[in-house]
Amino acid sequence: MDGSHRRAGTLLGTVGMALIVAGPVMLWRGRSGRKEIRTELAAQKITFPDHGLPAELADYTGRRVETGPEAHAYAEFIKGNLAHATGGRTYAEITAELHAAGGDDEKLAKLRQTAFMGQSLRASLMSAYQAWHITTLVTGLGAALTGVGAAMVATADALTPCSSNHS
């Protein structure tokens, strides 16, 4: 075996071992992140109502929000309620209206507070949903890195001479 094969085998083995170490760390972080998201969502004790959900959310009736997809569904529920309550206007639009009215319109002030609270809760739920997707990505990459690392180590072993007398 020439030196270039030996160097390639050493490089493959070293990188493969690094991936074999990094992969399980990513798997562990993905799983622990997912568990943390579940714990935080459960602590909020958010439950879908038993009635009044739009047809596309009917499957969630009475369920607690404890997963990323459930957080997304509840955020969509809030979006619908908020659009109804504000006439489709955002917090920024209502704030502009309130300022244009001199800031003394009590009805607009309450509507602005409703919009702020609804949009804040919706943003928090959407963040949980996005974090859920990131944990899925990290877990998948961890599994892939572990597999690629193992393949690289196996390839390195195939490139390494069986006996040290071949130098």
Steps between C-alpha positions, in 0.01 A plus 500: 500500500643838410512804728205675339268208581630495856446874539152472348418216737625700799303807393183298440538324833559824690207683340283189537575477872421871543164445330431191711551718808307803368201301371383360834552841664264649241253214554509564874460879459214454254318267737562716807388810308180324399440400863556858615249632244241246619562593865469873435186465290337270756582748779291762319191278534359616166202291390301523182135584570241223496298685239528792261812390316517551125449182298869467416584488872214272610741211567655706781176546697570471873870411454784656697773681311816297564669459160626725225219412260243565773666837575473586130134400489422711809689794348274469195198495731622822664564652157137443403364637826729799484402581142137486605553718807711764323328501164818358347716783628838445664632647823705751298199609297283545809781691672520733201123552517522570873775758449307659214200531735715685753563194724183551704267249335430242771349250257808511274727477806326181614506360147873575480555311826301204364704503179826520693413213731370281218793565271747444785348164592484403133867592453598291803310200369653542154846512661427169673387357166818615327715366785318167460612491137856585598509209747382273218778631277767463770388144579499403132840653441634324807384165366642577155836613640526185709434283194741694277763488773464123533528462121813716497663296776415178316650642181810609690534150643477356148780733387725410793730202451420197713855465619748765604774306308380652168681833554 
